[in-house]
């Protein structure tokens, strides 16, 4: 089984991933988005907040995730009705 860092180094750009990694205070956080690139020490994930550069040495887990769900219809608008 590949380590999380090995998984990220082998991942294709544009793949949707979640990366769990340690932050400065020792807690873990997740970065969810589209994988951009990886080198020997860092990877980059395009999240809703922008590009996040993550140190591979701090990665605890990483995996591919399915596409986001389709947007839900707004309240008060029925399918097929004019807005």
N, C-alpha and C positions, 0 to 999 in steps of 0.2 A: 504494500500500500504506500502511495506517495505521501510525503509530508505536505503540509499546507503550502510551504514555499515552493516545493517542486510542482505542485498543482498549478500555482499561479504562474510560474515561469513557463509552463507548457500550455497555458490557456490562450485561446485566440482572441485578438482584439475584437470588441463588440459583444462578447459573451456576458450575460447578466450574472453577477456574482454577489455573494455576501462574504465579507472578510471580517472576522473577529480578531481584534488586536488590542494590545495593552496601551494605555495612555500614561501620561507623566505621573499621575498619582497612584499607579499600580492597578487601577480598575480596568476592566475591559469594555470595549465599545464595538459596535458593528458599523461597517460601511457597506451600504447596499447600492449597487449601481452597475454600470457597464465597465468591464475591464478594458483598460486602455493599453498598458504596456508594463513590462517588468524587466529589470536588469538583475545583476547579482545581489544587490542590496535593498532595492525598493520596488514597489509596484504602484501603479496609478489607477484609481477607480473614479469614473465620472459619476458623481452622486447628484442628488437634487440641489445640494449646496455648492456644487462645483467640483473641480478636480481635487481629489485627496491623494496625497503621496504618503504611502505607508511603508515603514521600515520592515523588511521581511523578517528580521530577527525578533520583532515584536508580534508577529502573526501567530495566533493560537489555533485558528481554524479557518478554512476557506472552502467554499463549494459553489457550484453552479446552481442557480435558482431559475424557476420558470418566469416567463414574461409577466409584467404586472397585469392585474385584472383590468377589464374594460371599464371605462368611466361609468358610474351609475347615472341614470337619468335624474335631472333636477326635480325637486318636489314641485308638484303642481302642473307638470307638463306630461300629458299622456302621449304614448307613442302614436305617431301619425297625426297629431293635432297641431294646428298652426300656433306658433309662439307669439 
